[in-house]
Amino acid sequence: MTICSRKSPAGGIGFELEEVTVAFPGKAALEDVSLTLEPGSTVALIGPSGAGKTTLLRLLAGALEPTGGALRDMGGVTRAQRAAATGFIHQDHALVPVLRVLQNVLAGRLGRYGALRGLRSVYFPSRADVEAVHAALLRVGIGELLYRRTDRLSGGEQQRVAIARALFQEPCLLLCDEPVASLDPARSRDVIQLLIDLAEERGATLVTSVHDERLAGRYFDRVIGLREGRIVLDSSRSESGQHEALTPAALEDLYGIVRGDS
């Protein structure tokens, strides 16, 4: 049984942040951030470059600790449990080019297995693991690439390998750092919809940064806008299905320029 199904009725991992600050030498990347992220919610982070979106994702992943304030996992999940149940999709995919797709996806469970068992599973996978990887690749539409070297794939195919690796981790928390930043609009919509579908199938919590507030408003139940490490916009979908708070005035305040209707 996965920790998400045990700890939360919704399936995902939730968080409570109370006046959280994350400071680096000479700069606060996040400052006095307070919010609640409900288990099983789908949340988009928007805002200009350097606003603190990646820092917030790393904080939720357990890669950073607050330097001020408090971050609490809802349902009593420990930091170690959270790390084992988190899938993180990096903007640069973080794949090993010379390895085959199979091995890159298998590497997704290194943190859960530990070093020795993890390395053994990557280079000498069991039949069950190979079948599970193939199932994940089929789910993202690239099942035929199981044994292809990763450096021979297109950018879009590599991105789907990264998504399959996160899926193979059976995550309760799925974090994505600008997963569609380099894609055309049509493919961006496809990838965002795939992430939403995968999260909803597992009941996982999905938090992703996106560069386009129109995508955020169309696909996500909640949109949080960050600027200079602070929350300046927090919009939830209304009963009509719209993000009524994503107005041109609110986006102008967020970005400092007029972004147009969303």
N, C-alpha and C positions, 0 to 999 in steps of 0.2 A: 504494500500500500504506500502510495506517495505521501509525503508530508503535507502537500496542499490539500488533498482530499480528507486528511485526518484533522487538519488544523482549522479549516474554514469551510462553512457550508457552500460558499460560492466557488471554492476550488483554488483560488489564487491566494497570494500572499499580500496582505495589506500593510500600510504604514501610517504612523502618526509622527509628524515632524513638528517640533515645538521650538520656535525661534532658533532654528539651526543655522550655524555659520560654519563655513569651510574656508579657512584662510591659508594662503601660501605666502612665502616671504614677500612683503611689499604689496600684497593684494588679497582682498577677500573675494573668492569666486562665488560664494553664496553668503548672503547676509540676512539674518533674522527671518528665515523662511519658515512659515508655519502653514501646514496643510495636512489633510487626511486623504490618503489614497485607499479607496475601498477594495477589498478582495474581489477579483474578477472584473475589475473595471478596465476600460480601454482609454488611455490618456495620451494626448499629444502635447509635446513641449514645443513651443514656438518662441521666436525672438531673434534678435540680431546676433551675429557672431560675437563670441566672448561673453554672452549673457549668463552663462552658468549651466546650460543644458547638459553638456557632457559631464560636468562635475556632479550634477544631481543624479544622473544615471549611474555614475561610478559609486556614489554614496549609497544608492539603493542596492547596488550589486554587492556591497560590502568591501569594495576595493579602497574606500576612503572612510575615515571616521570623522564625525563632527569635531571641530575645534571649539565649538560653543553650542549651547542648546542641547536638545535631546531628540534622538530618532528611536522609535519603538516599533517593533514588528508586532502587528496585530495577531492575536491567537497564541502568543507565547512561543513563536518560532525562534530558535536560536540563530545566531549569525552563521554558525557552521551549517545548520540545516538549510538556511536560506541560500548559502553559496552553492550547496549541492543541488538545489532545486531551481537555480537561475540559469536561463539561457541568454547569452549576450551576443548580439549581432553588431560587429564593429563596422564603422564606415568603410574601412579598407579591407574588410572581410576577414583579415587575420588568418589566412590559409597558408599552408606550406606548399609552395609551387611544385617542388619536385616529387611530392607524394601523390598517390592516386586519390581519387575522390573518396573511395572507401576508407582509406586511412585518415583523411582529413575529417570525415564525419565521425569516425570512431574516436578521434581525439577529443570530441566533445565531452566524454565521460572521464577524462583524466582526473579532474578535480574530485569526482565522486569515488573513483576506484582507488586512488592513491598511485604513487609513482610506479612501483613495480608491476602491479596488476594492470595499470593503465597502459604502460608500454607494451606489455605482453598482448593486451587486447588489440592494440594498434597494428602490431606486426604479425601476430598469430591469432587472428580473431576466431572465435567459435562460429559454428554454423548459425547458431541463433542470433549472434550479433550481426553477421553478414545479412541475414534475412531482415533484421530490424533496420539496418542501414538502407537496404534496398527499398523497404516499405516507406521510409522517410523520403528517399529520393523520388519514388513514384508519387508521393503526396505533393511534391513541389514540381512535378512534371519533367524530371530528368533521370528516370530510372535506368535508361540505357547507358548512362555515363559512369556506372559503378566503378569500373576499372580504368577509366581514362585518367591520364596524368593531368593534374589540376592546372599546370601552366599551359596546357593546350586548349583550355576552355575560353569561351568569350567572357567578357565582363559580366553579362547577364547570367550566364551559366555559373560563374564563380559565386555570384551573389546568391543564387539558389542553393548552391552547396553550403554556403554559410547558414542559410535558413534551415536547411536539412540537418546540419550539425546541431543547431539549437533545438530543433524538434526532437532529435535523437536523445537529447538530454532529458526528455519528458519534463519540461519545465513547468513550475507553478508560477514563475515570474519570468516574463519575456521582456528584455530590455534591448532597444535598438537605437543606435546612434546614427542618425541621418541615413537610413537604409536606401533611400531613393534619390540621394543628392545628385548623382551623375546620370540619372535615367531620363528618358523622354517622358512626356506626360502620360501617354497611354500605358507604358510599362510601369510607370510609377503607380498608377491607379491599380494595376494588376497585383503588384507586390504588396501594396498597402492592404488590399482586399484579402490577399492570401494570409497576411499576418493576423488580420482581424479574425478570419475564419479559423486559423490554427489556435488562436487564443480562446475563442468561444468554444471550440470542440473540447478543449481540456478544462475550461473554466479558469484558465490562467489569467493573471493580471498582466496587461500589456501597457508598457510605457515606452514611447518612442519620440525622439526629436525629429522634426520635419522642417524643411525650409519653406514650405508653401502652406500658408494658413487656409487656403481653399481646400486642400486635401485634408487638413486637420478638421475643419468644420464639417466636411462631407462624411468622413468615415468614423470619427472618434466621438465617444459619448461625452468626453470632457477635454477641454483645451486650456492649457496653462501657459501664459505668456511671461517670459523672464526678460528682464533688462538690468544689466549691471548687477547681477546676482540677487535681484529681488523680484518677487511676483508682482506684476502690475496688471495682470488680466487673469481671470479664472472664470471660464464659461462652461456650463453644463447644458446638454441638449434639453430643450423644452418639450412639453407634451406634443407640440406640433412637429417635432423632429428637427427643429432649427436651433442654431446657436445665435440667439438674438443679441448676445453680448458682443459678438464679433462684428462690430460696426466699423465703418471707415474711421470714425473719430478714435475709437479704442485702438485700432491698429496703427493709426498715426502716432498716438501716444506711445505705443510699444516700440515702433521702429524709428520714430522721428521723422518719417516721411509718409505721404499718402500712399496706401497700398491698394486702394480700390475696394469695391464690394466683395464680400466672401460668400 
